[in-house]
């Protein structure tokens, strides 16, 4: 990311287009912090990656977007919903950003993606799973309106150690409150 300060408004969600976006996603496979493509079976070629994505588009991913930094016209992340259940009026969501965007923009983009899904599908609630390293990280999410539904102790292996996994949820009313505060 260049030194010029960007606004979260410069980051836009764009529906995934394999003709334009596949190469950028393929590049994310080499990032050790990318939990989706890192867990993939060994992918040694571009066609293997295409097949991996095609399979996941039919079995796992529901709404899949790339996150575009419109100032530099580069893909800097992606977001998707999964475990999509209209009958229960909820789903899980996931967002991944390049490291130099993550600290400042992950939570605002998470809220924007939450709002999009809650209102597009009339969902009642959305869920996320987060590896939590300390209580301050959990407080960041709860300050936005997320509720900690539970913590699975030593459930996720990362950086050569087992970490706790928090299951967080947010309901439509909390997302509304968040955006109302931004307007005030």
PyMOL commands that set and color helices and strands:
alter all, ss='L'
color gray80, all
select helices_A, chain A and resi 8-10+18-28+35-38+46-59+99-120+135-144+172-183
alter helices_A, ss='H'
color red, helices_A
select strands_A, chain A and resi 11-15+64-69+74-85+90-97+125-132+147-158+161-171
alter strands_A, ss='S'
color yellow, strands_A
deselect
rebuild
show_as cartoon
